[in-house]
């Protein structure tokens, strides 16, 4: 007679199918890879079925394993919906609130609100996830998100708190340059070329550094390595940088405050949002020319 698999067993199967590796599944479950391997062996023995083939390059789900993972994913979605719904109805100003925002916004825009919030609601444990990665609000990886986006999508609920523009910023040494001078640029890896307008005004422009992170680009600009196109709020707030009149300002993605619709009514989310949104709106001039 086959044993009944519990939810933890099913989650182990689900995460191993998703990750495709013991290490990846372990990271998602918060355990080490040997624990995942032991769990899978035990589950297969208890259920008297083979869920994964052990191959040289890792674990590959059998058809039965894929079927179990599919059903587990459906159960997980139902669990997440239930937990979000319960959280949205929670009117207690206590417990944990997880807020995520881009790293470079934490200091000037999130921390002042966090201090105000803690003073007003000391029983709420506030956790900040400083990340440029888009966390999954559906999976409850955060309760409230500040995102820079042109369109945050229709699966989330939110408010647009500021429009944005970009401009060119660099060390003061770049300020007085003529058309025949060489202008060095630090650029983002997704747009690894000198801006077209810069080439037109300064034909000797060249890329000296390509980065995958805006914090690194800011550091390079402060060191005088080159000019960086960046959002106004960032360039203005960074000591050692000045706005350079090489190029006109350009539109940039907006700043949004977002939650999952199920979580939006939560007392903790609402309380933080009601402080955060007015704060951003009071600082709208930081983001525009």
Secondary structure in CASP SS format (residue, H / E / C, confidence):
PFRMAT SS
TARGET T0000
AUTHOR 0000-0000-0000
METHOD secondary structure of the structure
MODEL  1
X C 1.00
X C 1.00
X C 1.00
X C 1.00
X C 1.00
X C 1.00
X H 1.00
X H 1.00
X H 1.00
X H 1.00
X H 1.00
X H 1.00
X H 1.00
X H 1.00
X H 1.00
X H 1.00
X H 1.00
X H 1.00
X H 1.00
X C 1.00
X C 1.00
X H 1.00
X H 1.00
X H 1.00
X H 1.00
X H 1.00
X H 1.00
X H 1.00
X H 1.00
X C 1.00
X C 1.00
X C 1.00
X H 1.00
X H 1.00
X H 1.00
X H 1.00
X H 1.00
X H 1.00
X H 1.00
X H 1.00
X H 1.00
X H 1.00
X H 1.00
X H 1.00
X H 1.00
X H 1.00
X H 1.00
X C 1.00
X C 1.00
X C 1.00
X C 1.00
X E 1.00
X E 1.00
X E 1.00
X E 1.00
X C 1.00
X C 1.00
X E 1.00
X E 1.00
X E 1.00
X E 1.00
X C 1.00
X H 1.00
X H 1.00
X H 1.00
X H 1.00
X H 1.00
X H 1.00
X H 1.00
X H 1.00
X H 1.00
X H 1.00
X H 1.00
X H 1.00
X H 1.00
X H 1.00
X H 1.00
X H 1.00
X H 1.00
X H 1.00
X H 1.00
X H 1.00
X H 1.00
X H 1.00
X H 1.00
X H 1.00
X H 1.00
X H 1.00
X H 1.00
X C 1.00
X C 1.00
X C 1.00
X C 1.00
X C 1.00
X E 1.00
X E 1.00
X E 1.00
X E 1.00
X E 1.00
X E 1.00
X E 1.00
X C 1.00
X H 1.00
X H 1.00
X H 1.00
X H 1.00
X H 1.00
X H 1.00
X H 1.00
X H 1.00
X H 1.00
X H 1.00
X H 1.00
X H 1.00
X H 1.00
X H 1.00
X H 1.00
X H 1.00
X H 1.00
X H 1.00
X C 1.00
X C 1.00
X C 1.00
X E 1.00
X E 1.00
X E 1.00
X E 1.00
X E 1.00
X E 1.00
X E 1.00
X C 1.00
X C 1.00
X C 1.00
X C 1.00
X C 1.00
X C 1.00
X C 1.00
X C 1.00
X C 1.00
X C 1.00
X C 1.00
X C 1.00
X C 1.00
X E 1.00
X E 1.00
X E 1.00
X E 1.00
X E 1.00
X E 1.00
X C 1.00
X C 1.00
X C 1.00
X C 1.00
X C 1.00
X C 1.00
X E 1.00
X E 1.00
X E 1.00
X E 1.00
X E 1.00
X E 1.00
X E 1.00
X E 1.00
X E 1.00
X E 1.00
X E 1.00
X E 1.00
X E 1.00
X E 1.00
X E 1.00
X C 1.00
X H 1.00
X H 1.00
X H 1.00
X C 1.00
X C 1.00
X C 1.00
X C 1.00
X C 1.00
X C 1.00
X C 1.00
X C 1.00
X C 1.00
X E 1.00
X E 1.00
X E 1.00
X E 1.00
X E 1.00
X H 1.00
X H 1.00
X H 1.00
X C 1.00
X C 1.00
X C 1.00
X C 1.00
X H 1.00
X H 1.00
X H 1.00
X H 1.00
X H 1.00
X H 1.00
X C 1.00
X C 1.00
X C 1.00
X C 1.00
X E 1.00
X E 1.00
X E 1.00
X E 1.00
X E 1.00
X E 1.00
X C 1.00
X C 1.00
X H 1.00
X H 1.00
X H 1.00
X H 1.00
X H 1.00
X H 1.00
X H 1.00
X H 1.00
X H 1.00
X C 1.00
X C 1.00
X C 1.00
X C 1.00
X E 1.00
X E 1.00
X E 1.00
X E 1.00
X E 1.00
X H 1.00
X H 1.00
X H 1.00
X H 1.00
X H 1.00
X H 1.00
X C 1.00
X C 1.00
X C 1.00
X C 1.00
X E 1.00
X E 1.00
X E 1.00
X C 1.00
X C 1.00
X C 1.00
X C 1.00
X C 1.00
X E 1.00
X E 1.00
X E 1.00
X E 1.00
X E 1.00
X E 1.00
X E 1.00
X E 1.00
X E 1.00
X E 1.00
X E 1.00
X C 1.00
X C 1.00
X C 1.00
X C 1.00
X C 1.00
X C 1.00
X H 1.00
X H 1.00
X H 1.00
X H 1.00
X H 1.00
X H 1.00
X H 1.00
X H 1.00
X H 1.00
X H 1.00
X H 1.00
X H 1.00
X H 1.00
X H 1.00
X H 1.00
X H 1.00
X C 1.00
X H 1.00
X H 1.00
X H 1.00
X H 1.00
X C 1.00
X C 1.00
END
